[in-house]
Amino acid sequence: MENNKMQTESLQAIQSLKEVALAGIKEQRASRRWKIFFILIFALMSFLFMMTIKTISTVKDSRFTMADQYTALIEIKGIIMPDADVSAKNIIPALQEAFADKKVKGIILQCNTPGGSPVQSSLIYDEIMRLRRLYKDKPIYAVAEDLCASGGYFIVSATEKIYANPSTLIGSIGVRMQSFGLVEVMKKIGIESREMTAGKYKALIDPFKPRTPEAESHIRKMLKTTHEHFITAVKKGRGDRLKDNEDIFSGLFWTGKDAKELGIIDDFGSIESVARDIFKAKTIINFTPKKTLLDKLSNRVGVSISNYLLQSDLPQTVLY
């Protein structure tokens, strides 16, 4: 009996030790999981903090400078389109803020774009003209860098002066509408279009259907109207500085050297030289709105879908 009792106690002791060991293992595993969790949280917070610091460092703000006066910089970079970085809803508030800032001595539009939407370009142009009338003592100049074409030139023609590099490509005052035709290819491979529309001209430039004189006439008239709007704006902005040369409005583009001779630009210069030598305010504050990483990720899908929907129904009229 005594031996059985001892064996039972030994088994109970072993079981207790086993349970303690298992509990320890479980605790270690739980501790390891929490440790991994906190490491991931710390890594994520560090990443977000670094992105915030990077965003702040790429955009100087008037609160972070001790200068009494400074030059405001607004970037016109990339394609000019709705919901793009260069759009009326992004650039106009930046213009308004720069003009209203009492410490801003002058404003520079930094242009590096092939063009884009005539509507967005016109909206920005009109706002520059309005602000010039409202703030008569605050100059706004443009500096064209590598490329300042079509919609980009539409915008900068609203400024008081345009500077460029002798090798800058600038001009291209014209309008185009992109399309293509696949009618002959379809005939060869035996494909027919079965698109149905309500409205005689709804599928006006359908690439799967033959061109018609009526469609071409309507589109050419529309492009001509947009082109005339562009020309009128440039003539109003540049005035008598433009030479009497119809090639200026033909869609051709020039180097900065030739553009100066035609009156398309005023002189050679850079952002730094205009701020330092003309505005006498060498501190440059970038007023261009910058999207955060989260903004870019959240907007990319929406922009892609909206662009697809637009292109699937109507052609895009563009100034490039």
CORWO-V94790 format. One record per run of one state. SS is the DSSP state (h for helix, s for strand, l for the rest). FROM is the first residue (numbers start at 1). LEN is the number of residues. If there is no record, write none. Layout:
ss->{SS	SS}
from->{FROM	FROM}
len->{LEN	LEN}
//
This chain:
ss->{l	h	l	h	l	s	l	s	l	s	l	h	l	s	l	s	h	l	s	l	h	l	s	l	s	l	s	l	h	l	h	l	h	l	s	h	l	s	l	h	l	s	l	h	l	s	l}
from->{1	2	59	62	65	70	78	80	81	86	87	88	101	104	114	116	118	135	139	150	151	157	161	165	169	172	176	178	183	190	213	242	246	250	253	256	263	267	269	271	279	284	287	293	314	317	319}
len->{1	57	3	3	5	8	2	1	5	1	1	13	3	10	2	2	17	4	11	1	6	4	4	4	3	4	2	5	7	23	29	4	4	3	3	7	4	2	2	8	5	3	6	21	3	2	2}
//
